Amino acid sequence: MNDKFDSFVVFAEMRTGSNFLEANLNAFAGIACHGEAFNPFFMGYPKSEPILGVDQATRDENPKKLLAAIRGQQDALGGFRYFHDHDPRVFDTILKDQRCAKIVLTRNPVDSYVSWKIAQATGQWKLTDMKAQKVAQAVFDADEFSAHLDALQRFQITLLNRLQTSGQTAFYVAYEDLQSVEVMNGLARYLGVDEQLEALDKNLKKQNPSPISAKVSNYDEMLEALARLDRFDLTRTPNFEPRRGPNVPSYVAAATSGLIYLPIKSGPQDQVLDWLAALDGVPREALRDKMSQKELRQWKRKTPGHRGFTVLRHPALRAHDAFCRH
């Protein structure tokens, strides 16, 4: 018997990594996630069998029977994934239930939209073998994306406000967190499960690993459409902070000295690069840039006592520079 919760729900959306999250939750012996249990078109998974003895006809007639079966599961903490367009008849019951743990999975809405469009084009919604990978480019539709974003935000804000007014907290997971076994183990502890994983489930593969510019056929049109949106309103969904990896290819290392420059756009980049080249008496072409993270690590190992630096510029001057150039 779990002292903290009787069940759990993962609030997510299509193409946010919910299949991967579920696979890792199910790697814990004390956790059983039953897929999209309240998807109006199927039960749990496409072509799946009844869940805990409840078939689709019974669920469609009275979804609370399935909810009760999941709550009453004895061998593990039962749960399911719930998207904004799933059966609304259970939504209030889930939110009011303090013994139902809430997990909220989010992803950058542009990335999830592009992934959704590619899956629509290829018909491939899961990938376990890279040899079977299907490749296609998404076509960005500004009106469709705006509607997609609006639906996600309305649901997330409703969810956030309902949790706030009922005095509940959720465990928030971003798409980028899914590759961390430490986060998965922390999630298990939140659910009241003491078991810990040594490694993540690697059966599911990332379907579209290329940069977004290569995944969208009308990329420039997409950028123009996104520029018209309120950038900060995109973060109104509770994702807290934008996740950005280090922009390693922009770093510039000296030819022989142990210095590496981290440029800030619209800063005095040309002057700094000229100085960095003059430091070793070489032309600017001899400076090293466009390194991968692996190459950066190798450079650091081969350059003992190295130092990284940047040069700050007054924000008004940066803004003026950007305005004049763009």
ChimeraX attribute file (.defattr): number of C-alpha atoms within 10 A of each C-alpha:
attribute: neighborCount
match mode: 1-to-1
recipient: residues
	/A:1	11
	/A:2	14
	/A:3	9
	/A:4	14
	/A:5	19
	/A:6	22
	/A:7	28
	/A:8	24
	/A:9	21
	/A:10	25
	/A:11	21
	/A:12	21
	/A:13	20
	/A:14	15
	/A:15	21
	/A:16	22
	/A:17	20
	/A:18	22
	/A:19	17
	/A:20	21
	/A:21	23
	/A:22	20
	/A:23	18
	/A:24	21
	/A:25	22
	/A:26	17
	/A:27	18
	/A:28	19
	/A:29	13
	/A:30	19
	/A:31	23
	/A:32	22
	/A:33	25
	/A:34	20
	/A:35	22
	/A:36	23
	/A:37	25
	/A:38	26
	/A:39	19
	/A:40	14
	/A:41	13
	/A:42	14
	/A:43	23
	/A:44	20
	/A:45	13
	/A:46	11
	/A:47	8
	/A:48	12
	/A:49	14
	/A:50	16
	/A:51	17
	/A:52	12
	/A:53	10
	/A:54	17
	/A:55	14
	/A:56	22
	/A:57	11
	/A:58	14
	/A:59	19
	/A:60	17
	/A:61	9
	/A:62	13
	/A:63	19
	/A:64	15
	/A:65	14
	/A:66	23
	/A:67	21
	/A:68	11
	/A:69	15
	/A:70	25
	/A:71	19
	/A:72	15
	/A:73	16
	/A:74	13
	/A:75	11
	/A:76	21
	/A:77	24
	/A:78	24
	/A:79	27
	/A:80	20
	/A:81	26
	/A:82	23
	/A:83	17
	/A:84	19
	/A:85	13
	/A:86	16
	/A:87	16
	/A:88	14
	/A:89	12
	/A:90	16
	/A:91	13
	/A:92	10
	/A:93	13
	/A:94	17
	/A:95	18
	/A:96	13
	/A:97	16
	/A:98	18
	/A:99	16
	/A:100	20
	/A:101	23
	/A:102	25
	/A:103	20
	/A:104	21
	/A:105	23
	/A:106	25
	/A:107	22
	/A:108	17
	/A:109	20
	/A:110	17
	/A:111	14
	/A:112	19
	/A:113	22
	/A:114	22
	/A:115	23
	/A:116	17
	/A:117	21
	/A:118	23
	/A:119	21
	/A:120	13
	/A:121	15
	/A:122	14
	/A:123	10
	/A:124	15
	/A:125	14
	/A:126	15
	/A:127	15
	/A:128	13
	/A:129	11
	/A:130	11
	/A:131	7
	/A:132	9
	/A:133	15
	/A:134	15
	/A:135	14
	/A:136	16
	/A:137	20
	/A:138	23
	/A:139	17
	/A:140	22
	/A:141	15
	/A:142	15
	/A:143	10
	/A:144	11
	/A:145	18
	/A:146	14
	/A:147	11
	/A:148	15
	/A:149	16
	/A:150	13
	/A:151	13
	/A:152	20
	/A:153	20
	/A:154	14
	/A:155	16
	/A:156	21
	/A:157	14
	/A:158	12
	/A:159	19
	/A:160	17
	/A:161	12
	/A:162	15
	/A:163	17
	/A:164	12
	/A:165	8
	/A:166	12
	/A:167	9
	/A:168	15
	/A:169	13
	/A:170	17
	/A:171	14
	/A:172	17
	/A:173	20
	/A:174	19
	/A:175	19
	/A:176	15
	/A:177	16
	/A:178	18
	/A:179	15
	/A:180	12
	/A:181	17
	/A:182	16
	/A:183	13
	/A:184	22
	/A:185	22
	/A:186	16
	/A:187	18
	/A:188	19
	/A:189	13
	/A:190	17
	/A:191	24
	/A:192	18
	/A:193	20
	/A:194	12
	/A:195	13
	/A:196	17
	/A:197	15
	/A:198	8
	/A:199	14
	/A:200	19
	/A:201	18
	/A:202	12
	/A:203	11
	/A:204	15
	/A:205	15
	/A:206	15
	/A:207	19
	/A:208	18
	/A:209	9
	/A:210	9
	/A:211	8
	/A:212	16
	/A:213	13
	/A:214	14
	/A:215	22
	/A:216	20
	/A:217	15
	/A:218	15
	/A:219	16
	/A:220	12
	/A:221	15
	/A:222	18
	/A:223	13
	/A:224	11
	/A:225	16
	/A:226	15
	/A:227	10
	/A:228	8
	/A:229	11
	/A:230	9
	/A:231	10
	/A:232	7
	/A:233	9
	/A:234	17
	/A:235	15
	/A:236	13
	/A:237	20
	/A:238	17
	/A:239	19
	/A:240	10
	/A:241	8
	/A:242	11
	/A:243	13
	/A:244	7
	/A:245	7
	/A:246	9
	/A:247	13
	/A:248	16
	/A:249	15
	/A:250	17
	/A:251	21
	/A:252	20
	/A:253	26
	/A:254	22
	/A:255	21
	/A:256	15
	/A:257	15
	/A:258	16
	/A:259	18
	/A:260	23
	/A:261	20
	/A:262	17
	/A:263	20
	/A:264	15
	/A:265	13
	/A:266	17
	/A:267	20
	/A:268	15
	/A:269	16
	/A:270	11
	/A:271	9
	/A:272	15
	/A:273	20
	/A:274	14
	/A:275	14
	/A:276	23
	/A:277	20
	/A:278	14
	/A:279	14
	/A:280	14
	/A:281	12
	/A:282	15
	/A:283	13
	/A:284	16
	/A:285	10
	/A:286	14
	/A:287	18
	/A:288	16
	/A:289	17
	/A:290	14
	/A:291	18
	/A:292	14
	/A:293	13
	/A:294	9
	/A:295	13
	/A:296	18
	/A:297	12
	/A:298	12
	/A:299	16
	/A:300	15
	/A:301	11
	/A:302	11
	/A:303	14
	/A:304	9
	/A:305	10
	/A:306	14
	/A:307	13
	/A:308	12
	/A:309	11
	/A:310	14
	/A:311	12
	/A:312	12
	/A:313	14
	/A:314	8
	/A:315	11
	/A:316	9
	/A:317	12
	/A:318	16
	/A:319	14
	/A:320	12
	/A:321	15
	/A:322	13
	/A:323	10
	/A:324	7
	/A:325	7
	/A:326	6
